[in-house]
Amino acid sequence: MSDANSAAGLYRQVTHAAVLGLVVNLALGVVKLAGGIVGHSFALVADSVNSLGDVGCTLAVLWAMRVAQQPPDDEHPYGHTRAEGIAASSVALLLVVSAVLLGWEAVRRLGVQHGYPPMWTLWIAGANLVIKESLYHYKVQVGRRTGSAAIIANAWDHRADALCALAVLVGLAAIRLGGAGWIWADEAASLVVSVVIAASGVHLFRASASELMDVQAPPDLVDDIRRQALATPGVLGVDTLWVRKSGLEFFADIHIEVDPQMTVAQGHEIGHRVKDALIARHASLRDVLVHLEPFGG
């Protein structure tokens, strides 16, 4: 098994992706905040709050990655892998709260006259759109390759940010082309930003909460585990197979059917062969619990 496909390699890929997002979001957040204040654009300020909030969320993901890799102990015999799902849920709640606060402020500012955003604010919004969409494609690939719910959620957060940047760009362009009569477009763009952030948060929370409730693993993984078990000599059938996701890793409970006439020692040996084969094939399998059933019983 290559290092990239090992459990440690999966965690390393996720950590690298999270650190990259942290650096980019911090830089974008500072630039947009300064640009929004100097350029009189609340839409840019709202988008900067979104990026700076992502910095805090990424720190939570990095903390979760560190905790998840700690070995099992007496209080946590299954390990600490659920820390990743907890971090993803926390990110979701922060997104929803920030969306509500930004939306409220945008509504309050509707109709209030303010300064005219200069042309360079459009360049900030445009650059933000390109960077965020690029980060989305990069992180969604890492998330799918590693099975990280937090990184996939973070990738969709970047996609939401890209949509927000598009709304800000359209709003600022409307003001530049339409003049003072379109000054409300800045607040309208802020409302779009708020709605997109809230929708992203709700989607993320549903996905992470589902994982914390031990939802069955993706069908392709379950089917592959079933086929691998059936290919093990001595296994006559698979009666029950549960595979639950925990962070980047999975736990499998499998009931295999064996010859009812064989000895306990022989059945025990087959069970070990099944477990060893499955863990060797799937780097993301933390543990496999094998139960023996009599074939045809």
N, C-alpha and C positions, 0 to 999 in steps of 0.2 A: 504494500500500500504506500503510495507516494505521500510525502509530507503535506502536500496541499490538500489531499483527500482525508487526512487523519483528523481526529477531533481537534487536536491542537492547531492544525492548519486551518480548519474552518473558523475557529475563534480568532485566529490571527488575521484572516481575510476580513472578517466583520469589523475587527478593531481598526484596521487600516482604513476601511471605508468610512467608519464613524469619525476618525480623526480628520480625514480630508474634509468631510462635511462640516466639522466644527470650525476649522480654519477658514473655510470659504464663507460660512454663515456669519462668523464674527466680522470678517472684512466687509462683507456686503451690508451687514447691519449698521456698522459705523458710518459707512459711506452714505447709505440711504437716510440715516437719521440726520447727519450733517446737511445733506442735500435738501431734505424736506424742510428743515428749520430755516436754512438760508434761502431756499427757493420758494418758501410759502406754499408748500404742498403737503396737506395732511395725508393724502394718499401715500406718499413716499414715507412719511412718518409711521403710518399704520403698517406699511410693508416692512419697515425697519424693525418695528416691535415684533413682527412675525419672525424675522430672521434672528433677532437676539433671543427670542423665546426658543427658537430651534437650538441655539447654543446650549441653553440649559437642558433641553431635552436630550441632546447628544451626550452631555456629561452624564445624564442618568443612564443612557444606554451603555456608555463605557464602564460605569460603575457596575451595571448588571453583568457585563461580560466578565469582569474581574471576579465578581461573587460567584457566577455560574461555574467557573472553572475550579472552585475549591472542592477538595475531595469530600466524600460523605463522612459524617461523624455520627456520634451517638444520637444527637437530636435530629439529624437530617440524614437518615440512612439511604434515602434516594438521591442524595446530593443536593445541590443548590441551583439546578438548572432553571427552575421556575422564576428566578430573579429577572430573566430576560422578558418573560411575559408580564411581570409586574411593572417593569420599566416601560413597556409598550403601552400598558393601560394608563400609567401616570402621564405619559406623553399625550395621550388622547384627551384626558381630562384637562390638561393645561391648554391644549389647543382650543377646546370648546369654551373655556373661561375667557381666554384672550379674545376669541371671536366675539363673544357677547359684549365685552368691554369696548372693543374697537367699534362695533356696530352702534352701540349707544352713543359714543362720542361723535361718530359720523352723522347720526341723526340730529344730534344737538347742534352741530355746526351747519346743517343745511340752511341756506338762506343768509348765512352770515358772510359779509363781505371781507375779503382778505387779499393779500398781495397776489400779484400776477406771476405764476411760475415761469421762470426763464427757460430758454431753449435747452440748456444743458441738462435740465431735469429729465427730458425725454431720453437723452443718451444714457443716463443712469438707469432708467426703467428698462430700456432696450437691452443694455448689457446684462442686467439682472435676469431678464427673460432667457437669454441665451445660456447663461451660466447655470441657472436652476434647471432648465430642461436637460442640459448635459449631465448634471449630477443625478437627475432622475434615472436616465438610461444606465448610467454606471452602477448606481446602487441597486437598481432592480435586478441587474444581472448578478451582482454579488449576493443579494438576498435569495434569489432562486437557486443559485449554485450551492449556497451554504444552508438554506432552509431557515434563515433567521427572520422571525416575524418582526423584530424590532427594526432591522435594516430595510425590509420590504416596506414597513410602515413609514420609515424615514424617507424612503424613495418616493412614496406617494405624497409625502409632505412636500418634497421638492417639486413634484408635479403640480400640487396645489399652489405652491409659491410661484411657479411659472405662470399659472393662470392668473394669479393675483398681479404679477408683473405685467401681464398682457392688459389687464383691466386698468392698471395705473397708466400704462403707455397710451391706451385709447383715451382715457380721461384727460391726460395732459395734452395729447394731440388735439382733442376737441376744443380745449381752452385756447390753444395757440391758433387754431384755424377759425374758431367762432368768436373769439374776443371775450370781453368782460361779461357778455350775456350768457356765456357758458361756464362761468366760474363755478357753478354748482356741480359740474362734471367731476371735479376733484373729490367732493364728498360722495358722489355716486360711485366712483371707483373704489372709495374706501368701504362702502357698503358691500360691493361685490367681493372685495378682499375678505371681509368678515364672514360672508356666507360660505365662501369656498373653504376658509379655515374651519368653520364649524362642521361642514359636511365631511371634511377630511378627518376631523377628530372623532365624529360619530362612527365613521367607517372603521377607523383604527381600533376604537374601543370594542366594537362588536367582534372584530377578528381576534384581538388579544384576550378578551373575556371568554370567547369560545375555546381558545387553547387552554386557558386556566381551568376550564370545566371538563378537561380530558376528552375532547372531541376525537373521533377516530382519525388516524393519519390518512394522507391522500391515498386513493385507491391503487395507484400504480405501485406505491411502496408496499402496501398490504399484499397485493397480488404477487409481487416479486418475492416477498418473505414466504408466502404460502408455497410458491413453486420451489424455492430453495429447500424448504423443509421436506417437501414431498420427494425431492431428488436425493435425500439422504438415505442410504441403505438401511432397511429395517423399518422405515416409516411407511405405514400402509394407508394412512389418511390423516387429514387435519380436521379436527372436530370444531375447535373454537380458536379464533385468532383476534386478539385485541392489540392495537398498536396506538399508543398515546404519545403526543408530542410534548416535550418539556424543554423550552428554550430552543437551542440548536440541536438537541438530541431527542432520541425516542426510547421508550420502554415497551417491550413486547411481552404479551402473555399468550402462550400458544399451547393448545391441547393436541397432542399427536396420538394417533392410534397405532398400536403395535400388536404383535402376535400375543394373544392372551396366555399362551402356553410357555412363553419364555420366562426366565428367572428375573427376579428383581434387579440383580446385577447387570444382566444383559439389557434390560429396559433402561436402566440408569446410564449405561454406556451410550445407547442410542440418543438419549436425551442430551448428553454432553456433546455428542457429535453435531446435533442440530444447533445447539447454542453456539458452539465454536464456529460452525460454518456461517451462520447468520451474522455474527459479530465481525468475522473476517471479511465478509462481503460488503457490509454497510458500516462505514466509519461513524455514522450518526447514531447507531444503536448503542445506548449506554449499557443496557442489560436485557437479557431474555429469560423469562421464567417459563420453564417447560414442564408441562403436566402430562402424565401418561394415561391413556385410555385403552381398554381392550378393544381390538378391532372386531366389529360386528356385535358388540355388546349392547 
